Amino acid sequence: MESCCRTHTGLAVISSVSFQTQSPTRWHATTILGVVRDGQVAIAGDGQVTFGDMIVKHGARKIRTLHDGTVIAGFAGAVADAMTLFEKFEAQLREWKGDLRRAAVELAKEWRTDRYLRRLEAQLIVSDGETLLILSGEGDVLQPDDGIASIGTGAPYAMAAARALRDHTQLTAQEIVEQSMKIASELCIYTNSQITVETIRLEPDDEHPAEDVSAEDVSAEGEAGA
């Protein structure tokens, strides 16, 4: 069932309601998985977009390269919202000269406090080849302890598969995300097997230890700047 109403700006807004539950129908997507191993970072995403009980797209691309190809980002959530966040994140990368951690913290602060941005519904996984981070609208900037991160409806399946493959095989980061996403697609009804993968490999001279970033860091900096 669809209904149409007009906003104060005069634009028509169409909303759908499920016949089974009489609740608003939602877009469902996706599974994004990132793995760090042996100096390589791989981020993969499936291509399925589902509206209610119907698959409307099989080959959506949910992985992007940013900052002249030095950063990979994947999103789960509303596409328009994710594109807005990608633009904001790339602007932060330019401002902080490619410093992924600083750019992520600044985006999270803006995302949480800006009246418009805090209504955006999406999550991001980002990496510069060394650091893998999850960003959310709650102000979280999280770095996984084990170098594996996943978001979206199929995240539990993809992460479980990736951990098993990392611990019991010698597969590369790219091979792990490909196999794990295939497993997730067989279990999650909102994930398909049309996988997009982007990778970055660090040269030995580029590897250096870096300080961890956590949600507490973001909250502390946000309070200091308030």
C-alpha positions in Angstrom: 0.0 0.0 0.0 1.3 3.4 -0.9 0.2 6.8 0.4 1.2 10.3 -0.8 1.4 13.5 1.2 2.8 16.9 0.6 5.4 18.6 2.7 5.5 22.3 3.6 7.8 22.7 0.6 5.2 21.3 -1.8 7.1 18.2 -2.6 5.2 14.9 -2.8 6.5 12.1 -0.5 5.5 8.5 -1.2 5.6 6.1 1.7 4.9 2.3 1.5 3.2 0.1 4.0 3.6 -3.6 4.3 0.3 -5.5 3.7 1.4 -8.2 6.3 2.4 -5.9 9.1 0.9 -2.5 8.2 4.3 -1.0 9.2 6.4 1.2 7.0 8.4 -0.7 4.4 12.1 -0.2 4.6 15.1 -0.5 2.3 17.3 -3.4 3.4 21.0 -3.5 2.6 23.7 -4.8 3.0 26.8 -6.6 4.0 30.2 -4.8 4.1 33.3 -6.7 5.4 36.9 -5.4 5.9 39.9 -7.5 6.8 43.5 -6.5 7.5 46.2 -9.1 7.0 49.9 -9.1 6.2 50.1 -5.5 5.1 47.0 -5.7 3.0 43.5 -4.3 3.6 40.5 -5.6 1.7 36.9 -4.3 1.9 34.1 -6.1 0.1 30.4 -5.4 -0.3 27.5 -7.2 -1.9 25.3 -5.7 -4.6 21.8 -6.4 -3.5 19.2 -3.7 -2.6 15.9 -4.9 -1.2 12.7 -2.9 -0.6 10.4 -4.6 1.7 10.0 -8.2 0.3 11.3 -7.3 -3.1 14.8 -7.3 -4.6 15.1 -4.1 -6.7 18.8 -4.2 -7.6 21.5 -6.9 -7.9 24.6 -5.0 -8.8 24.7 -1.9 -6.5 28.3 -0.7 -5.8 28.7 0.0 -2.1 32.5 0.3 -2.0 34.3 3.6 -3.0 37.9 4.8 -3.2 38.5 8.2 -1.8 41.4 10.7 -1.6 43.0 9.8 -4.9 42.7 6.1 -4.3 44.5 6.1 -0.9 41.4 5.3 1.2 38.7 2.7 0.7 35.2 3.2 2.1 32.2 1.0 2.2 28.7 1.8 3.4 25.5 0.2 4.8 22.3 2.1 4.9 20.5 4.7 2.7 22.5 5.4 -0.5 21.8 9.1 -0.6 22.9 9.4 3.1 26.0 7.4 2.4 27.0 9.6 -0.6 26.6 12.7 1.6 28.8 11.2 4.2 31.4 10.1 1.6 31.6 13.7 0.4 32.0 15.0 4.0 34.6 12.4 4.8 36.6 13.2 1.7 36.6 16.9 2.6 37.9 16.0 6.0 40.7 13.9 4.4 41.7 16.8 2.3 41.7 19.1 5.3 43.8 16.8 7.4 46.1 15.8 4.5 45.1 12.1 4.4 45.2 11.5 8.2 42.5 8.8 8.3 42.1 8.8 12.1 41.8 12.5 12.5 39.4 12.8 9.5 37.3 10.0 11.0 37.1 11.6 14.4 36.2 15.0 12.9 33.5 13.4 10.7 32.0 11.6 13.7 31.9 14.8 15.7 30.1 16.6 12.9 27.8 13.7 12.1 26.7 13.5 15.8 26.2 17.3 16.4 25.0 18.7 13.0 21.2 19.0 12.9 21.0 17.7 9.3 23.8 15.1 9.4 22.6 13.4 12.6 19.5 12.3 10.7 21.5 10.4 8.1 21.0 6.6 8.4 24.2 4.8 7.4 27.4 3.2 8.7 30.8 3.4 7.2 33.9 1.1 7.2 37.0 3.0 6.1 40.7 2.1 5.7 43.9 3.7 4.4 45.7 0.4 4.1 46.9 0.4 7.7 44.0 1.3 9.9 40.5 -0.2 9.7 37.7 1.9 11.3 33.9 1.7 11.7 32.0 5.1 11.8 28.5 5.6 12.9 26.1 8.5 13.5 26.2 8.0 17.3 29.7 9.5 17.3 31.5 6.1 17.3 34.9 5.7 15.7 35.8 2.1 16.4 39.0 0.1 15.5 38.5 -3.6 15.8 41.0 -5.5 17.9 41.4 -8.4 15.5 41.6 -6.5 12.2 38.1 -7.6 11.0 35.1 -5.3 10.8 31.7 -5.8 9.3 28.4 -3.8 9.1 25.0 -4.4 7.6 22.4 -7.1 7.9 24.8 -9.9 7.1 27.6 -8.7 9.3 27.5 -11.5 11.9 27.8 -14.2 9.2 30.6 -12.5 7.3 32.5 -11.7 10.5 32.3 -15.3 11.8 33.4 -16.7 8.5 36.3 -14.2 8.2 37.6 -15.0 11.7 37.5 -18.8 11.0 39.4 -18.3 7.7 41.9 -16.0 9.2 42.7 -18.4 12.1 42.7 -21.6 10.1 44.0 -20.8 6.7 46.8 -18.8 5.0 44.4 -16.9 2.7 45.2 -13.3 1.8 42.9 -10.5 3.1 41.3 -10.3 -0.4 40.6 -14.0 -0.5 39.2 -14.0 3.0 36.7 -11.2 2.3 35.6 -12.9 -1.0 35.0 -16.3 0.6 33.4 -14.8 3.7 31.0 -12.7 1.7 30.1 -15.8 -0.4 29.2 -17.6 2.9 27.2 -14.6 4.1 25.2 -14.4 0.8 24.1 -18.0 1.4 22.8 -17.2 4.9 21.5 -13.6 4.8 18.4 -12.9 2.6 19.5 -9.3 2.2 22.9 -10.2 0.8 23.8 -11.6 -2.7 26.9 -13.0 -4.3 27.7 -10.1 -6.6 30.7 -8.9 -4.6 32.8 -5.8 -5.1 36.2 -5.8 -3.5 38.8 -3.0 -3.2 42.3 -3.5 -1.7 45.2 -1.4 -0.5 48.6 -2.8 0.2 51.2 -1.0 2.3 54.8 -0.8 1.2 57.2 -1.8 4.0 58.4 1.8 4.4 54.8 3.0 5.0 54.2 0.7 7.9 54.4 2.4 11.3 52.7 1.9 14.7 49.8 4.3 15.4 47.8 5.2 18.4 44.4 3.5 18.8 41.1 5.5 18.3 38.0 4.6 20.3 34.5 6.0 20.9 35.9 7.4 24.2 38.4 9.5 22.2 35.6 10.9 20.1 33.4 11.8 23.0 36.3 13.4 24.9 37.3 15.5 21.9 33.7 16.5 21.3 33.2 17.7 24.9 36.5 19.6 24.7 35.4 21.4 21.6 31.8 22.1 22.8 
